[in-house]
Amino acid sequence: MEVLIEGSSRLDIELDGEQVERFRTYYDELIAWNRNVNLTAVTSWDEVQERHFLDSLGVASALPDPVLDGSARVLDVGSGAGFPGLPLKIAYPRADLTLLEATAKKTAFLYHVVDKLGLQGVEVVTGRAEGEAHRSEMREQFGAVVSRAVARLDVLAELCLPFCSVGGRMIAQKGPKVEEELGQARRAIDTLGGLFDDRDMLVAPLVGVGTLVTIEKHRPSPANYPRRPGIPSKRPL
């Protein structure tokens, strides 16, 4: 478990023995389910520690304290196999986490692994962001919205910012084309009530290859966004 333990320490996250064992169990269940459900192409133990677990934990550097201590909720949009939400929950057990995933087979895995790990304060929702963001119990109810490898930033802003409370933030894990995506996303970010500041909103690189983009929510999102399923990706703002 050295990759996980040493990498977490570099992120200023100290894992105890129970947390480390939860990560081991998470890995075992991920690999077992991956035989029948397409959860990940990364399957070796060292690679999963580095590219899934540690890359997810890197998001903690951009999360506000109220999210980490559970006084504000965090939503993982397009959670897939639980990244980055579940590694963050294991490391910060007081966090109030909701996992949103459109594919029922994947949410079945999420229900299973949350139960297997004995995690409390985790809700799993099967649905698309375009619809769930219009539900009163979801809209603008989260202090932080995180997402990993879901869509381009202009699309992601429309899918994620309506879930953020005013004063909250959207945090996206992006790859090497982040500057290009930011240039294309500024209109969408502004339209959805977000604010991106070049000076301090681009957080240090993650453990793996990638960057955290943090967008503050400074006013409510217009009621007609997000648009109906499929439209944000077909006709980005």
Salt bridges, closest charged atoms under 4 A:
GLU18 OE2 - ARG22 NH2 3.77
GLU29 OE1 - HIS112 NE2 2.70
GLU47 OE2 - ARG51 NH1 3.16
ASP55 OD2 - ARG148 NH2 3.75
GLU130 OE2 - ARG128 NH2 3.04
GLU132 OE1 - ARG135 NH1 2.16
GLU137 OE2 - ARG135 NH2 2.56
GLU140 OE2 - LYS217 NZ 2.98
ASP154 OD2 - ARG152 NH2 2.90
GLU158 OE1 - ARG227 NH2 2.78
GLU181 OE1 - LYS174 NZ 2.96
ASP190 OD1 - ARG219 NH2 3.22
ASP197 OD2 - ARG199 NH2 2.87
ASP198 OD1 - ARG186 NH2 2.85
GLU216 OE2 - ARG169 NH2 3.18
